[in-house]
Amino acid sequence: MVVLRYLVIIITYIGLGLGYLPGLRMNRATIAIVGAAFLMALRVLDLPAAWGAIDYKTLIFLFGMMVISANLAASGFFQLALDYTIRRIHSPFGLLVVLTFGSGILSALFLNDTIALILTPLVVGITQLLKLKPIPYLLALAGATNLGSVATLSGNPQNILIGSFSGISYLDFAKALTPLALICLTIQVCLLWWLYPEVRSLRPYLKVKPPRYHIFKPLLIKSLLITTGLLVAFLIGIPTAEVTLIAAALLLVTRRLKPERILQKVDWDLLLMFCGLFILTEGVQKLGSLEWLSRFVDDPLSILGITALLSNLVSNVPAVLLLHHLIPHPDTHTWLLLAAASTLAGNLTLLGSVANLIVAEAVAKQGYQLTFGEHLRFGLPLTAITLMLTYFWLA
């Protein structure tokens, strides 16, 4: 029985790291749920204990942010922001800078995976119109969505988890990590300038007509007003899960937009995966399998190293769930270190974050290829430099 329990855990985490299990049609969501169910079948924990392991605040926050992002996307907000950018930049290097900081800032406010999903086809279209090689700009987008999301609790799923577990306020989190995120975005621009000589040009390119898109003005105004109110609520310290759900509910009250259009954009797979991971982590803890990790969280350098390693082996969300039991609750400094390391480590390889995979898959549909080696050439130095900076910034 003991061997079977550990075998289930090992196979599940291998599947979570790869994103699939060889020979089976399973994604991370189904792998997490099946792994959790098998631990219950093997009597590691019962159904009430499994249900109690699910952090409902995290799920509510994620759901609310997805509904808000879906409404902004349906209103044409992201296309409008990109169009505004195109009309005001005049060189390949200008596009690189604006794309990096623009997508980084958007990722800090909304979920980074959502930003990557929405902006990737737009960036491909822009580079085609301007006759520019798309790979440097797609690397900029993938990297910036990870780097920018470091800044806030709403930037990515692992930060949402850390906010729920640690009790750190939205404002305190942003004060600590926003400067780090901006410096990391600057480092990314410098690295891409060094790696890709074609992006260095400051010469204006020929003006082209931006791609056509539709703006749904009533929804745009409503979405922006509610989103602004949401951010103000975050800053003044209203509990994030409650206020996010209220904002999402206000957006779902509509006469013009079919609810199916919004609810289809909610990433139900991600929410289901979180449920499975919460149960799985509770099972791992009950078996005492986390005790060996405790020796790696006794100083900042060890925390950075083990977090970066686990984030690339099993992905950043499972890594945070495995490590959060070992972090002392009042230790804000260590929680911030865990948040920064788990996110920045996602830039190391093409498989390191969902945002990277979204960009790679989307560009493949356009006839281009972002290879593992091409990404590693950019991601390895970026991750090494930003993790080193994080150590000195938070030490």
C-alpha positions as CSV (number, residue, x, y, z in Angstrom):
1,M,0.0,0.0,0.0
2,V,2.8,2.4,0.9
3,V,4.6,1.7,-2.4
4,L,1.4,2.3,-4.3
5,R,0.8,5.6,-2.6
6,Y,4.3,6.9,-3.4
7,L,4.0,5.5,-7.0
8,V,0.8,7.5,-7.5
9,I,2.5,10.7,-6.2
10,I,5.6,10.2,-8.4
11,I,3.6,9.5,-11.5
12,T,1.3,12.4,-10.9
13,Y,4.1,14.9,-10.4
14,I,5.9,13.6,-13.5
15,G,2.7,14.2,-15.5
16,L,2.3,17.7,-14.0
17,G,5.8,18.5,-15.0
18,L,5.5,17.2,-18.6
19,G,1.9,18.3,-19.0
20,Y,0.9,14.9,-20.2
21,L,1.4,11.1,-19.5
22,P,2.9,9.1,-22.4
23,G,0.3,7.0,-24.2
24,L,-2.7,8.7,-22.5
25,R,-4.8,11.7,-23.5
26,M,-4.6,13.6,-20.2
27,N,-3.7,17.2,-19.5
28,R,-2.6,18.8,-16.2
29,A,-6.1,19.2,-14.9
30,T,-7.1,15.5,-15.4
31,I,-3.7,14.3,-14.1
32,A,-4.2,16.3,-10.9
33,I,-7.8,15.1,-10.4
34,V,-6.9,11.5,-11.1
35,G,-3.9,11.6,-8.7
36,A,-6.0,13.1,-6.0
37,A,-8.8,10.5,-6.5
38,F,-6.2,7.6,-6.4
39,L,-4.8,9.0,-3.1
40,M,-8.4,8.9,-1.7
41,A,-8.8,5.3,-3.1
42,L,-5.6,4.3,-1.3
43,R,-7.0,5.8,1.9
44,V,-4.4,8.6,2.3
45,L,-7.3,10.9,3.0
46,D,-11.1,10.7,2.9
47,L,-13.6,12.9,1.0
48,P,-14.3,15.4,3.8
49,A,-10.5,15.9,4.3
50,A,-10.1,16.3,0.5
51,W,-12.9,18.9,0.4
52,G,-11.4,20.8,3.4
53,A,-8.0,20.9,1.6
54,I,-9.4,23.0,-1.3
55,D,-8.7,26.8,-0.7
56,Y,-11.9,28.3,-1.9
57,K,-10.6,31.9,-1.7
58,T,-8.0,31.1,-4.3
59,L,-10.6,29.6,-6.7
60,I,-12.9,32.6,-6.2
61,F,-10.1,35.0,-6.9
62,L,-9.0,33.1,-10.0
63,F,-12.6,32.8,-11.3
64,G,-13.3,36.5,-10.8
65,M,-10.1,37.6,-12.6
66,M,-10.9,35.3,-15.5
67,V,-14.4,36.9,-15.9
68,I,-13.0,40.4,-15.7
69,S,-10.3,39.6,-18.3
70,A,-12.9,38.0,-20.6
71,N,-15.1,41.1,-20.5
72,L,-12.1,43.3,-21.3
73,A,-11.1,41.1,-24.2
74,A,-14.7,41.0,-25.5
75,S,-14.9,44.8,-25.3
76,G,-11.8,45.1,-27.5
77,F,-9.7,46.7,-24.7
78,F,-6.5,44.7,-25.4
79,Q,-6.7,45.3,-29.2
80,L,-7.3,49.0,-28.5
81,A,-4.2,49.1,-26.2
82,L,-2.1,47.5,-28.9
83,D,-3.4,49.7,-31.6
84,Y,-2.6,52.8,-29.5
85,T,0.9,51.4,-29.1
86,I,1.5,50.8,-32.8
87,R,0.4,54.3,-33.7
88,R,3.0,55.9,-31.4
89,I,6.1,53.8,-32.0
90,H,8.5,54.4,-34.9
91,S,11.3,51.8,-34.8
92,P,11.9,48.1,-34.2
93,F,13.6,48.9,-30.9
94,G,10.7,51.1,-29.9
95,L,8.3,48.2,-30.6
96,L,10.5,45.9,-28.4
97,V,10.5,48.4,-25.5
98,V,6.8,49.2,-25.6
99,L,5.8,45.5,-26.1
100,T,7.9,44.5,-23.1
101,F,6.6,47.1,-20.7
102,G,3.1,47.1,-22.1
103,S,2.6,43.4,-21.7
104,G,4.4,43.4,-18.4
105,I,2.1,46.0,-16.9
106,L,-1.0,44.3,-18.3
107,S,0.2,41.0,-16.7
108,A,0.7,42.7,-13.4
109,L,-3.0,43.8,-13.4
110,F,-4.5,40.7,-15.0
111,L,-3.5,37.1,-15.2
112,N,-0.3,36.6,-17.2
113,D,-1.6,33.6,-19.1
114,T,-4.6,35.6,-20.3
115,I,-2.4,38.4,-21.6
116,A,-0.1,35.9,-23.4
117,L,-3.1,34.2,-25.0
118,I,-4.7,37.4,-26.2
119,L,-1.6,39.3,-27.4
120,T,0.3,36.5,-29.2
121,P,-1.7,36.5,-32.4
122,L,-1.8,40.3,-32.4
123,V,2.0,40.5,-32.1
124,V,2.4,38.0,-34.9
125,G,0.1,40.1,-37.1
126,I,2.0,43.3,-36.3
127,T,5.4,41.9,-37.1
128,Q,4.1,40.5,-40.4
129,L,2.7,43.9,-41.3
130,L,6.0,45.6,-40.4
131,K,8.1,42.9,-42.1
132,L,10.0,42.2,-38.9
133,K,11.2,38.8,-37.6
134,P,8.6,37.7,-35.0
135,I,10.8,35.6,-32.7
136,P,12.5,38.4,-30.7
137,Y,9.1,40.1,-30.1
138,L,7.4,36.8,-29.1
139,L,10.3,36.1,-26.7
140,A,9.7,39.6,-25.3
141,L,6.0,38.9,-24.9
142,A,6.5,35.5,-23.2
143,G,9.3,36.9,-20.9
144,A,7.4,40.1,-20.0
145,T,4.2,38.3,-19.1
146,N,6.2,36.3,-16.5
147,L,8.3,39.2,-15.3
148,G,5.5,41.7,-15.1
149,S,3.3,39.3,-13.2
150,V,5.8,39.3,-10.3
151,A,4.6,42.7,-9.3
152,T,1.1,41.9,-7.9
153,L,-1.0,39.3,-6.3
154,S,-3.3,39.3,-9.3
155,G,-0.5,38.8,-11.8
156,N,-0.4,35.0,-11.9
157,P,-1.9,31.9,-10.2
158,Q,1.0,31.2,-7.9
159,N,0.9,34.8,-6.5
160,I,-2.8,34.4,-5.9
161,L,-2.0,31.2,-3.9
162,I,0.7,33.0,-1.9
163,G,-1.6,35.9,-1.1
164,S,-4.2,33.5,0.2
165,F,-1.7,31.5,2.3
166,S,0.4,34.4,3.7
167,G,-2.2,37.1,4.3
168,I,0.0,39.7,2.7
169,S,-2.1,42.7,1.5
170,Y,-2.2,43.6,-2.2
171,L,-0.5,46.9,-1.6
172,D,2.3,45.6,0.6
173,F,3.0,42.9,-2.0
174,A,3.1,45.5,-4.8
175,K,5.3,47.8,-2.9
176,A,7.9,45.1,-2.3
177,L,8.0,43.5,-5.8
178,T,6.9,46.2,-8.4
179,P,10.3,47.8,-8.5
180,L,11.9,44.4,-8.9
181,A,9.5,43.6,-11.8
182,L,10.4,46.9,-13.6
183,I,14.1,46.3,-13.2
184,C,13.7,42.8,-14.6
185,L,11.7,44.1,-17.6
186,T,14.6,46.5,-18.3
187,I,17.1,43.7,-18.1
188,Q,15.0,41.7,-20.6
189,V,15.1,44.6,-23.1
190,C,18.9,44.8,-22.8
191,L,19.3,41.1,-23.2
192,L,17.2,40.9,-26.4
193,W,19.0,44.0,-27.7
194,W,22.3,42.0,-27.3
195,L,21.0,38.7,-28.6
196,Y,19.1,40.0,-31.7
197,P,20.9,42.8,-33.7
198,E,17.9,43.3,-35.9
199,V,15.9,44.8,-33.0
200,R,18.5,47.5,-32.3
201,S,17.4,49.8,-35.2
202,L,16.1,53.2,-34.2
203,R,15.2,54.1,-37.8
204,P,11.5,54.7,-38.4
205,Y,9.8,52.1,-40.4
206,L,7.1,52.6,-43.1
207,K,3.8,53.4,-41.5
208,V,1.2,50.7,-42.1
209,K,-2.5,50.4,-41.4
210,P,-3.1,48.5,-38.1
211,P,-5.3,45.4,-38.3
212,R,-9.0,46.0,-38.0
213,Y,-10.9,45.2,-34.8
214,H,-14.2,46.0,-33.2
215,I,-14.7,48.1,-30.1
216,F,-17.8,47.3,-28.0
217,K,-18.0,50.8,-26.4
218,P,-20.7,50.2,-23.7
219,L,-18.9,47.1,-22.4
220,L,-15.5,48.8,-22.6
221,I,-16.7,51.7,-20.4
222,K,-18.4,49.4,-18.0
223,S,-15.4,47.0,-17.8
224,L,-12.9,49.8,-17.3
225,L,-15.0,51.5,-14.5
226,I,-15.4,48.2,-12.7
227,T,-11.8,47.2,-13.1
228,T,-10.6,50.6,-11.8
229,G,-12.9,50.2,-8.8
230,L,-11.5,46.7,-8.2
231,L,-7.9,48.0,-8.2
232,V,-8.8,50.8,-5.8
233,A,-10.4,48.2,-3.5
234,F,-7.2,46.1,-3.7
235,L,-5.1,49.1,-2.7
236,I,-7.3,50.1,0.3
237,G,-7.2,46.6,1.7
238,I,-10.6,45.1,1.0
239,P,-10.3,41.2,0.9
240,T,-9.3,40.3,-2.6
241,A,-11.5,37.2,-3.1
242,E,-14.7,38.9,-2.0
243,V,-14.2,42.1,-4.0
244,T,-13.1,40.2,-7.2
245,L,-16.2,38.1,-7.1
246,I,-18.4,41.2,-6.7
247,A,-16.7,42.9,-9.6
248,A,-17.2,39.8,-11.8
249,A,-20.8,39.6,-10.7
250,L,-21.4,43.2,-11.8
251,L,-19.9,42.4,-15.2
252,L,-22.2,39.4,-15.6
253,V,-25.3,41.6,-15.2
254,T,-25.8,42.6,-18.8
255,R,-28.5,43.1,-21.5
256,R,-26.1,42.9,-24.5
257,L,-23.6,40.1,-24.0
258,K,-24.6,36.4,-23.9
259,P,-23.2,34.8,-20.7
260,E,-22.0,31.8,-22.7
261,R,-19.5,34.1,-24.5
262,I,-17.9,35.0,-21.2
263,L,-18.1,31.7,-19.4
264,Q,-16.5,29.9,-22.3
265,K,-13.5,32.1,-21.8
266,V,-13.1,31.0,-18.1
267,D,-10.3,28.5,-17.9
268,W,-12.2,25.7,-16.1
269,D,-9.3,23.3,-16.6
270,L,-7.1,25.6,-14.5
271,L,-9.7,25.8,-11.7
272,L,-10.1,22.0,-11.8
273,M,-6.3,21.5,-11.7
274,F,-6.1,23.7,-8.6
275,C,-8.7,21.6,-6.9
276,G,-6.8,18.4,-7.7
277,L,-3.5,20.0,-6.6
278,F,-4.9,21.2,-3.2
279,I,-6.1,17.6,-2.5
280,L,-2.8,16.1,-3.8
281,T,-0.7,18.4,-1.7
282,E,-2.7,17.6,1.4
283,G,-2.2,13.9,0.7
284,V,1.6,14.4,0.3
285,Q,1.7,16.3,3.6
286,K,-0.2,13.5,5.4
287,L,2.3,11.0,4.2
288,G,5.1,13.1,5.6
289,S,6.7,13.4,2.2
290,L,7.6,17.0,2.6
291,E,10.0,16.6,5.6
292,W,13.1,16.3,3.4
293,L,12.3,19.7,1.8
294,S,12.5,21.5,5.2
295,R,16.3,21.5,5.1
296,F,16.2,23.6,1.9
297,V,14.2,26.5,3.3
298,D,16.5,27.7,6.0
299,D,18.1,30.6,4.1
300,P,17.2,32.8,1.1
301,L,19.7,31.2,-1.3
302,S,18.4,27.7,-0.6
303,I,14.8,28.9,-1.0
304,L,15.6,30.4,-4.4
305,G,17.4,27.3,-5.6
306,I,14.8,24.7,-4.5
307,T,11.9,26.9,-5.8
308,A,13.6,27.4,-9.2
309,L,14.3,23.7,-9.4
310,L,10.8,22.5,-8.5
311,S,9.2,25.1,-10.7
312,N,10.9,23.7,-13.7
313,L,10.4,20.1,-12.7
314,V,6.7,20.1,-11.7
315,S,5.6,23.7,-12.8
316,N,5.4,26.8,-10.5
317,V,1.9,26.3,-9.1
318,P,2.6,22.7,-7.8
319,A,6.0,23.9,-6.5
320,V,4.3,26.6,-4.4
321,L,1.8,24.2,-3.1
322,L,4.5,21.8,-2.1
323,L,6.6,24.4,-0.4
324,H,4.0,26.6,1.3
325,H,3.6,24.2,4.3
326,L,7.2,24.8,5.1
327,I,7.1,28.6,5.2
328,P,6.6,30.3,8.6
329,H,3.2,32.1,8.4
330,P,4.4,35.6,9.7
331,D,7.5,35.5,7.6
332,T,6.6,38.0,4.8
333,H,10.1,38.1,3.5
334,T,10.2,34.4,2.8
335,W,6.8,34.5,1.1
336,L,7.9,37.3,-1.2
337,L,11.0,35.3,-2.0
338,L,8.9,32.3,-2.9
339,A,6.6,34.4,-5.1
340,A,9.4,36.0,-7.0
341,A,11.5,32.8,-7.5
342,S,8.5,30.6,-8.6
343,T,7.6,33.2,-11.2
344,L,11.0,34.2,-12.5
345,A,12.1,30.6,-12.8
346,G,9.3,30.1,-15.4
347,N,11.5,31.9,-17.9
348,L,14.3,29.3,-17.8
349,T,12.9,26.9,-20.4
350,L,10.1,26.8,-22.9
351,L,8.3,24.3,-20.6
352,G,8.8,26.5,-17.5
353,S,5.5,28.4,-17.7
354,V,2.1,28.1,-19.4
355,A,2.7,31.6,-20.9
356,N,5.7,30.3,-22.8
357,L,3.8,27.3,-24.1
358,I,0.9,29.6,-25.2
359,V,3.2,31.7,-27.2
360,A,5.0,28.7,-28.8
361,E,1.8,27.0,-29.8
362,A,0.2,30.1,-31.1
363,V,3.2,31.1,-33.3
364,A,3.4,27.5,-34.6
365,K,-0.1,28.0,-36.1
366,Q,1.3,31.0,-38.0
367,G,4.0,29.0,-39.6
368,Y,6.9,30.0,-37.3
369,Q,8.8,27.9,-34.8
370,L,10.0,28.9,-31.3
371,T,12.3,26.0,-30.5
372,F,13.4,24.8,-27.0
373,G,17.0,25.8,-27.8
374,E,16.0,29.3,-29.1
375,H,14.1,29.9,-25.9
376,L,16.9,28.5,-23.7
377,R,19.4,30.9,-25.3
378,F,17.3,33.7,-24.1
379,G,15.7,32.2,-20.9
380,L,18.9,30.9,-19.2
381,P,20.7,34.2,-18.9
382,L,17.5,36.1,-18.1
383,T,16.6,33.7,-15.3
384,A,20.1,33.6,-13.9
385,I,20.3,37.4,-13.8
386,T,16.8,38.0,-12.4
387,L,17.1,35.4,-9.7
388,M,20.5,36.8,-8.6
389,L,18.9,40.3,-8.5
390,T,16.0,38.9,-6.5
391,Y,18.4,37.5,-3.9
392,F,20.1,40.8,-3.4
393,W,16.8,42.7,-3.6
394,L,15.0,40.7,-0.9
395,A,18.0,39.5,1.2
